[in-house]
Amino acid sequence: MDLNKVFKNNEDWVKEKLSVNKNFFEELGKGQNPELLYIGCSDSRATAEELMGAKPGEVFVHRNIANMVISIDLNVMSVVNYAVDQLKVKHVIVCGHYGCGGVKAAMQSADLGILNPWLRNIRDVYRIHADELNTIDSEEKKYERLVELNVKEQCVNLIKTAAVQKAYRDRGLKVHGWVFDIHTGKLIDLKIDFEKYLEDIMKIYHLD
């Protein structure tokens, strides 16, 4: 992409916004009050706001390779705590996508350098669900199922955190697992049984 084109696109975007609402940027500068925290993949094809039809200020977004929620990753944990404790979001969404390069890379027998410890977390998801995954003959279907299971496990990781547990108890915060079907453009709700997961997890991970 020509970088000069980026700035021209920006100028056109500003003009379009001001033509609809001359106070658009003045209102935008007053602060944010998003109800959603979206944790998605960094894949350039899966843009958070566009696929949800969200406007600026409506969604707090964090993206990384394969939409991971890792307890020792200070980046994602800082985002979760800020969004939940300070912005008081009502919903936290983990959204994976079919065709995820991170998930596929994790299943390859290759040394990927600095990516190895990150992708190991996805391999752990495979290990946990190996009995189910190993019954799937189609490699494509197996990767798609691993994408779904990875989303569910990252939701579990969210529910383990003190911020999410307290926000659920105090104001009914909910955690959701979605998948973006990159072949159709549709969002799929995996219908995570949040309360059931929470009940099971808090037997061990209760942080009250």
C-alpha positions in Angstrom: 0.0 0.0 0.0 1.3 3.4 -0.9 1.7 5.4 2.3 0.7 8.6 0.6 -2.6 6.9 -0.2 -3.1 6.3 3.5 -3.0 10.0 4.3 -5.3 10.8 1.4 -7.8 8.1 2.7 -7.6 9.8 6.1 -8.4 13.2 4.6 -11.4 11.7 2.8 -12.5 9.9 6.0 -12.4 13.2 8.0 -14.4 15.0 5.4 -17.0 12.2 5.3 -17.4 12.3 9.1 -17.7 16.1 9.2 -20.2 16.1 6.4 -22.5 14.0 8.5 -21.7 15.6 11.9 -19.7 18.7 12.1 -19.0 18.0 15.8 -17.9 14.4 15.3 -14.3 14.9 16.4 -15.2 17.3 19.2 -17.5 14.7 20.6 -14.9 11.9 20.0 -12.4 13.9 22.1 -14.6 14.0 25.1 -13.7 10.4 26.1 -14.8 6.8 25.6 -17.5 4.7 27.1 -17.3 1.3 25.4 -19.5 -1.6 26.6 -17.5 -4.2 24.8 -13.9 -5.5 25.2 -12.9 -7.4 22.1 -9.9 -9.7 22.1 -9.1 -10.8 18.6 -6.4 -12.0 16.3 -3.9 -9.6 14.7 -4.7 -11.2 11.2 -5.1 -8.3 8.8 -8.3 -9.8 7.4 -10.2 -9.9 10.6 -10.7 -6.3 11.6 -12.7 -5.9 14.8 -14.8 -2.8 14.3 -15.6 -3.4 10.6 -16.9 -7.0 11.0 -19.1 -5.9 13.9 -20.2 -2.6 12.3 -19.0 -0.7 15.3 -18.4 3.0 15.5 -15.4 4.7 17.1 -15.8 4.6 20.9 -18.1 1.6 21.0 -15.4 -1.2 21.4 -12.2 -1.4 23.3 -9.9 -3.7 21.3 -6.9 -5.9 21.9 -5.4 -8.0 19.2 -2.5 -10.5 19.2 -1.5 -13.6 17.3 -4.3 -16.2 17.6 -6.4 -14.1 20.1 -4.6 -15.5 23.2 -5.3 -14.6 26.9 -2.1 -15.6 28.7 -1.8 -14.9 32.4 1.8 -13.8 32.2 1.3 -11.5 29.2 1.3 -8.1 30.8 -0.1 -6.5 27.6 -3.4 -8.5 27.5 -3.7 -8.5 31.3 -3.4 -4.8 31.4 -6.0 -4.4 28.7 -8.4 -6.7 30.6 -8.0 -5.0 33.9 -8.3 -1.5 32.4 -11.4 -2.4 30.4 -13.1 -4.3 33.2 -12.1 -2.2 36.2 -11.9 1.3 34.8 -14.1 1.4 31.6 -16.6 -1.0 33.2 -17.3 -2.9 30.0 -20.4 -5.1 30.2 -19.1 -7.9 27.9 -15.7 -9.4 27.1 -15.5 -11.2 23.7 -12.8 -13.5 22.6 -13.0 -13.8 18.8 -11.0 -16.3 16.7 -11.3 -16.9 13.0 -11.1 -19.8 10.6 -7.9 -19.8 8.6 -5.9 -18.6 11.5 -2.2 -18.7 10.6 -1.2 -18.8 14.3 -3.3 -21.9 15.0 -2.0 -23.6 11.9 1.6 -22.7 12.7 1.3 -24.1 16.2 0.5 -27.5 14.7 3.5 -27.6 12.4 6.7 -29.4 13.3 9.0 -26.4 12.8 11.3 -24.2 14.9 9.7 -20.7 14.7 12.1 -19.0 17.0 10.6 -16.3 19.2 7.1 -17.5 18.3 7.7 -20.9 19.9 6.7 -20.1 23.5 3.7 -18.1 22.3 2.4 -21.0 20.0 3.1 -23.5 22.8 -0.1 -22.2 24.4 -2.1 -23.3 21.4 -0.4 -26.7 21.4 -1.5 -27.0 25.0 -5.1 -26.5 23.8 -4.6 -29.3 21.4 -3.2 -31.5 24.1 -6.2 -30.9 26.4 -8.6 -31.7 23.5 -6.5 -34.3 21.7 -9.0 -37.1 22.0 -11.6 -35.1 20.1 -9.3 -33.6 17.6 -7.6 -36.8 16.7 -11.0 -38.3 15.6 -11.3 -35.6 12.8 -9.9 -36.9 9.5 -10.0 -33.7 7.5 -7.0 -31.4 8.4 -9.1 -28.3 7.5 -11.9 -29.4 9.8 -9.4 -30.2 12.5 -7.9 -26.7 12.3 -11.3 -25.1 12.4 -12.2 -27.1 15.5 -9.0 -26.2 17.1 -9.8 -22.5 16.4 -13.1 -23.0 18.2 -11.5 -24.8 21.1 -8.8 -22.2 21.4 -11.4 -19.5 21.8 -13.1 -21.5 24.5 -9.9 -22.0 26.4 -9.0 -18.3 26.2 -12.5 -17.6 27.6 -11.6 -20.0 30.5 -8.4 -18.0 31.0 -10.4 -14.8 31.3 -12.7 -16.4 33.8 -9.7 -17.3 36.0 -8.8 -13.6 36.5 -9.8 -11.7 39.6 -11.0 -8.7 37.5 -13.6 -10.8 35.6 -14.7 -12.8 38.7 -15.3 -9.6 40.7 -17.0 -7.8 37.8 -19.4 -10.8 37.3 -20.2 -10.8 41.0 -20.6 -7.0 41.4 -22.3 -6.1 38.1 -23.0 -9.1 35.9 -20.1 -9.0 33.4 -20.3 -11.7 30.8 -17.6 -13.5 28.7 -18.4 -14.6 25.2 -16.6 -16.8 22.6 -17.0 -16.0 18.9 -15.5 -17.2 15.6 -15.3 -15.1 12.5 -15.8 -17.3 9.4 -13.4 -15.7 7.0 -15.0 -17.6 4.1 -18.5 -16.2 4.6 -17.9 -13.0 6.6 -20.3 -14.3 9.4 -19.7 -14.1 13.1 -20.5 -17.4 14.9 -21.4 -17.4 18.6 -19.9 -20.5 20.2 -22.5 -20.0 23.0 -20.0 -20.4 25.9 -21.8 -21.5 29.0 -20.3 -18.7 31.1 -22.0 -19.5 34.4 -21.1 -23.2 34.1 -17.5 -22.5 33.3 -17.4 -20.0 36.1 -18.8 -22.5 38.6 -16.3 -25.1 37.7 -13.3 -22.8 37.5 -14.0 -21.1 40.8 -13.6 -24.4 42.6 -9.9 -24.0 42.0 -9.4 -20.4 40.8 -11.7 -18.5 43.2 -10.0 -15.2 44.0 -12.5 -13.5 46.2 
